[in-house]
């Protein structure tokens, strides 16, 4: 990753002019979504199934997908670089996964009992992550919620430590210190605990303490102060590479230092791999960076398009589940359809050849976007890992939430999303998110992405 600290500034009036034109173009060509939104709002709150699906003036409703492409209800075809918030690394309607689901359906879709597929999936996850014990859930939020409960039971402590600005699902404990204004972050040594939206009890907020990413000494100093207060954390929950500020990679030695600190203080280390698991390597960020946590959480890509999540851990920590101390439960945990899809994905789709293909495509898109940044002297850089990557519009490297908020270019990010959408690239709607490639993406998709980015850069410099 290289950044240009001397790049020419971009004319803000030009960004505003282009944004206005692209917004009008998108609104004009999505009339079917507009009409469906008017109907949806009668009974679907906000017209969407999740707040993250919302968008002004209306959401874009999707009709179908196949391989690396999707079609909205207006009939517009896109290369999908959004991929269901990073869930569909297998591509849409993969035939191997479809065949597994079709074979499972006539045999029964739910029993509330373990099936042979769930045992096979657990064994394969154990092999990939090097963690012996696994349990299943239905989402990333459930996975992180249960992992924190396990850590609290194992340590007998209540306080949770997380990385400021990181997202770990929508349960109360982790809906803390995510998206806040720059001036509300607080002192770096004592980052604020702030609720992410309404309805979160202050008592829960106060039990969650945030520290900066890529700063192991700051983490240890905060742990020491908490210990002095009688509040030693039960766990540190974190992404090994942050995936909601674009892509922020760990500094060399950072994860190793965190592993050593948590082990020394008897704190359970949880790697939240809901976004990185199965997407950046066969064994996720754990394999990619070579640091093994006590617990890992998975979801998104695990189910191959069906709701599924998992928790993996050491035998020592997971013993509180094994002995019944922790009730890790859920009616649909290990659902037969989800497990059939996950097994087919692990055994037939996400193979060594598939990861080699993803690595080659990501190298290609990174090279192409970096070339555009250099030729047009844009303030920014491209960064990627596995199937993930992004262009960050900042002349300074983003290392944590503080540097992200200080350098993010909201206006340019908004324009880029509109520009992509109007040129056949479906991207994460209006958020500072990474692209996710799928095993079905081809050179054609990558070439189109880079060409559209080149066109945007030329328009900005016109």
N, C-alpha and C positions, 0 to 999 in steps of 0.2 A: 504494500500500500504506500503510495506516494501522494503528497499534497502540494499544491502550489500556493505559496504564501504571497506571491506577487501577481496573481491573476488579476486581470482587469475587472473592475466591478461591472455588474450587469445593470443596465438602465432600468430603474424601477418603474418608470412610466411605460416602458416597452413591455415589461412583465404584466402590468395592469391592462394594457391594450390587448395583448394576446389572450389573457385570461378571459376578458369580456367576450371576445370573439369566439373562443373555444367553448365557453359556457353556453352561449346562445346556440352554437352548432349542436352541442350535445342535447340541449333541451328540445331543439327542433326535431331531432331524429329519434327521440325516445317517447313518442306520443303514446304508444301502447303501455309503456311503464307508467306514464302520467295517469292514464285512464284507470289502470289497474290499482294504482295507489289510492285513487279516490274511492274505489270500491273497498279496498283492503282496510282502510281506516275505520270502517263501520264496526268491524268486529276484531281486527288484529291491531293491537295497541301500537300506534305509530306506523301502522302499515307493514310492520316487519316482525319476524320471530325473535330477533335479538337486537338490542340497541346498537351493536356494532354493524348491523346491516343497514341502518338508517343513513339517509343522505338528503341534503336540501338541493333542489326543491322536491325531489322525489327519489326513491331508490331505483336502481336498475334491476329489474326482475329477469331471472335467467330461465330459459326454457329447457335446454338440454346441453350435454357435453359428450365428446368422443375424443379419446386420446388427448392431444395437447390443445384442443379447440373447444370453445363453448359458443352458444348462440343465445342472445337475449330474446325477449318476447316480441321485439320489433323485427326480428330476423337478422340482426347484425351478427356477423361471425367475428370471433376474436381468437388470437392465440392467448391462452390462459397462463399468465404469469402470477396470478393471484392464488390459484389452486386451493380454494376453500380455506383461506388463511393458513396456507402451507400444509394442508392435510393430504393433498392428492399427489404425492410424489410418484404414485403408480400411474398417473394419468386417469382420465375419465373412462368408465365402463371397460376396464381392462378385461379381456376375455377370460383369463385364468381365474380372476376373482369372481367374475360373473358365473363361470361354470361351477365353482365351489359353492356359491350361494344357491344356485339352481339345484345342485345335487342335495344340499342340506334341507331345502324347504320342504319337500314331501316327507322327510323323515321327522319333521317337527321343528318348530321355531323357538320354543321356550319351555323349560322344565323347572327352572330354579334349582338345577343340579349341575354338577360338573359333567363335562363330556370329554371324550378322548381328544378332541381338537384343543381344548383348553390346556390339557396336560402337555400336548406337543408344543403349543405356543410358549408355555412357561419354560419348557426345556430349551427351546431355541433362544429365547430372550436371555436365559441364564448363560448359555454358551457365548452369546454376543457381548454381554455386559460383564461377565465374570462375577455376577452376584447370584447366589444359589437359590434364594427364596423369592417367590412372586405371588401377588394377588391381583385380581382384575377389578376394574371400575368401569364407568360408562363415559367418563370425560376427563379432561385435564384438571378441571376444578375439583372433581371428586378425588383424583389421584393426589393432588397437593394437600387437600384437606385431610385425607386419611394419613398421608405421610407425616404431617405435622402432629396428628394425634398419636401416631406410633412413637414419634420422637419424644413427645411429652410423657407418654407412659413409660418409656424406657428410662428417661432421665429423672422423672419425678419433678420436672420444672415446667413453668408456664410461659416464660418469655420466648418470643420468636424473633430472630434477626433475619432481615432480608436486605437486598440491595436496593438503594433508593432509585426509583424510576422503573423498576422491574415489575412485570405483570405475571402473576401466578394463579390466575383464575378469579372467580367472582364470589368466593366465600369470604366472610367478614374479616378473618384474621389477616388475609393477604391483600385486601382492598385498602391498602394503606401506603401512602407515599409513592404514588404512581405518577399521575399527570397533574402537576401543580405549576403555578407561575414561578418564574425564576426567582423573584424576590421573596418567595415563601419557602424556599428550600431550607433555609436556616444555616447555622454555622456548620462548616464541614466536619468538625469534630463532634458535633451534636446535631445531626440532621433531624429535621422535624418529623414527627409521626402525625400524618394528616390523612383524614378519610378520603377515599376516592368515590365521591358521590354521597347521596343522602341515605339514611337508614342504617348506618353502621354505628353501633354503640361506642361511645367514647372510651368506655372501660376496655373494649376489645382493641381499639386503636392504640391505647396506652401500653398494651402488652406486646406490641409489635414495634421493633426498633430498626431503623434503617441506617445503613452505612454506605459509603461510596464504592462503586466498582473500581477494580484495578488499583486498590490501595489497601494492601494487607496490613500494614502498620496501623492505619486508621481503624481497621476492624478490630485489631487486638487491643488498641487503647480503649475502644468503646466497650469491649468485653470486660476489660479490667475494671472500668468504672461501674459497669452493671454488677460485676461480682462483688465489688465493695458495697453496693446497695442491697446485696442479697438477692440479685435478680440474674444470676448466670443463665444465659439462654439455653433452652432445650435443644435448639437447632439453629443452623444457618441454612436458609433455603435460597438458592441462587441458580441462575443460568450460567453455565460455564462460558458461554458467549452470549451477550445480550442480544435479543432478537426483536425488541420493540422500539429501538432507537435507530432504525436501520439495522445494520450489523456492527456490533462493537466486539472486537476480539479481545481475549485476555492478553495482557502484557506477558512477556516471557517470565516464567517463575512465579507468576501471581497465583495460579491455581494450586501449585505445589505448596506455596506459603500458607494459603487458606487451609489446605488439608492438614498441614503440620500444626497450625494454630488450633483448629477445631479438635484435633486428636489430643493435643496437650491439655486442653481445658475440659475434655470429656463432653464435647458438644457434637451432636449428630449432624453430619454434613449431608444435605439433600441437594442433589443436582436435579433441577427441574428441566427435563428433556422433552417436554411436551412439544416444543418446536424443533429442537435439534435431533431428537431421537429418531433413528432410521433415515434421517434426511441429510446429515453431514458425514455419515460413515455407517457401516453395518451395525456397529455398536455405539452409534451416536457420538456426542461430544466426549463421553467417557473414554471411548476408544481413540478418538481423534487427538485428544490432549494428554492421554495417558495418566490421568488422575482418577482414582476410583473412590466414589463417595460411599457413605454408609447406606443411603437410600437414593433411588432414582425414580422419577415419575415420568410416565409416557402417556400419550394419547394421540390426537390428530392423525398422523400417518399410520399408526398401528392398525386401525380398523379397515384400511383400504377403502374408505368411503362410508363405512358404517360406524356408529358411535361405539367407542371402546377406549379404555384407559388401563394403565397397569402401574403397580408399585413393585419395584425390586429392591432387595436389600440383603445385608449380611445375615447369616443365621443368628448371630448374637442379637442384633436389633430386632429382627423379625420374630424372635422368640416370644415377644409380648403378644403377637398375633397367634402364634402356634399354641401357646398355653391358655388362650382364651381371655387374657387380661384386656386386650383391645378387641372390641366388636367391630371388625372390618366387614361390613355387610352391604348388601344391595341386591334387590330382587333380580335385576338384569345383569349383574356381574357375571362375566364369562358367557354371555348369551350365545347360543349355538350358531346363529347366523354370523355374528361378529367374529367369533372364534374361527369359523370356517373361512371367512374372508381374510382374517389375520394370518392364518396358517398358509393359505395359498399365496398371500403376498410375500411372506417370509421365505417360503420354500421355492416359489416359482417366478416371482417378479423382482424382488429386491436382492438380486444375486450379485456376485463379484463383477460380472460383466456389466450389470446395470449401473453399479457405482463407478466403474471405469467410464462408462458413457456419460454419466452426470458430471464427472470431473472434467472430461474433455469439453463438454458444452459450457460449463461454467468458466473454464479457462478462456474459452473463445469469447463469451459475452463480456468478461472482464477486460480482455485485451481490446475488444472493439470499443467499449465505453471509455476506457482510459485513453485510447487514441483520439476520440472525439473531444474529451476534456482538454487534452494537450493542444490539439489543432485549433480549437476555438478559445483557448486560454480561459477556461471556465474555472471559477472558484469551487473546487470540490475534488472528490476522489471516488474510486470504485473499490469495493472490498467484497470478498466472497469466500465461502467455505462449503464444500460439498455441493448440494443442490441450491444453496442459499446465496444471496448476494444483493447488493444495492449500490446506487450512486448516492453519496451524501454530499449535499451542497454546502460545504464548509471549507474554508481555506485552512482551518486548524483541525487536526485529528480529534475526533470525538472519542473520549476514553471512558466517559461516565455520564450521568444525567446532567451534572452541572455544566460540563462543556457542551453537551447537546443543546440544552436550553439557551446557553450563551451564543451559540453559533447557528442554530437551525434557521432555515429560510422557508418559512411557512408559505409565503406567496409563490416562490418558485416550485416548491413541492406540489402545491395545488395546481399550478399551471401544467406541470409535468404529467400529473394524473389525467387531467382533461385532454391534453395533447395525445397521450397514449390511447385513451378510450376512443377518441375520434379517428384513430388510425389503426384500429384492429388489434390493440393490445389491452387485454383486461388485466388491470393491476389492482392492488389493494386499495379500496376506496378511501381516499382522503386521509390516509394515515402514514406515519413515518415507518413503513414496513419494507421488508426485503422482498425480492422476487423469490419464488420457488419454482425450480424446473421440475419436470417430470421425466420418467424414463421414456415417455413417448415423444418428448420434444426432439426436434431435429435441427440440422444446420439452417434450414429454411426459417424456422421460428427465431433463431438467434440472429440471423442476418436481418430479419425484419425489425427486430427490437433495436438493433444498432442503427439501422437506417433511419428509423423514426427518431431516435435520439439525436442523430446527426442533423436531421431536418429541424428539430427544435433548437439545437445550438445555432444553426445558421439563421433562424428567425430571430433569436435573441440578439444576435450580433448585427442584424440587418440595419 
